Amino acid sequence: FFYHLHPPTIPKREGSFRYTYGLGGISILLFLVLAASGLLLTFFYIPTPDRAAESIQIITYQVPFGWLVRSIHAWSANLMVASAFAHLFSVLFLHAYRRPRELTWVTGTLLLLLTLAFGFTGYLLPWNEVSFFATRVGTDIAATVPVMGNGLVRFLRGGDDVSGATLTRLFGFHVAILPAVATALVALHVLLVQRHGMSVPPSIERDRAADPGVLRSIPFLPHFILRDLF
């Protein structure tokens, strides 16, 4: 549909920048893996103070391949944070945020913040001692926000301290609110990339000014999507 509506081109050149274009696709792939594995985990996870830790043990040691799904979810989360930061720095250092891609940069930055929010809200879900005190420290940081700090802490915790209400609240954020917002932002981000194409690094722009034939392009759909998928 997008190809026939607006067939943009993706600048490519054989050389050092070729594989940096795949970092965004890797992040999206990991997001999909997290969504699928997280959905499977919700079939057995119980977000209550008296059953959360027990349900994690059941998933890990009793549910067939539960340990594998949980490990995939945990490792994909770590890898997604790494790939999102790598994507951010590649865009930053290659000056890919320049006009007309300002909104693409903004949506990408928001997606990075959402990725960190996924990690924070998911850290408490095992409901063990480490996650409990880590969440207490993390929510205490919110208290440093001027004027609204105390209210923000109570909003995150569902009370004055980390409790069962905090577990339920962060679980709701982790499996419902954040995925919905992230899906919408990912769709907008990909649409903007499709609309404006990939940015060309300044060094390649100088080469193109000297020799217009040095740069070649491929259509976003289906060529670039298939290449990114592989």
Buried (B, 14 or more C-beta within 10 A) or exposed (E): EBBEEEEBBBBBBEEEBEEBBBBBBBBBBBBEBBBBBBEBBEEBBBBEBEEBBEBBEBBBEEBEEBEEBBEBBBEBBEBBBBBBBBBBEBBEEBBBBEEEBEBBBBBBEBBBEBBEBBBBBBBBBBBEEEBBEBBBEBBEEBBEEEEEBEEBBBEBBBEEEBBBEBBBBBBEBBBEEBBEBBEEBBEBBBEBBBBBBBBBBEBBBEBBEEEEEBBEBBBBBEBBBEBBEE
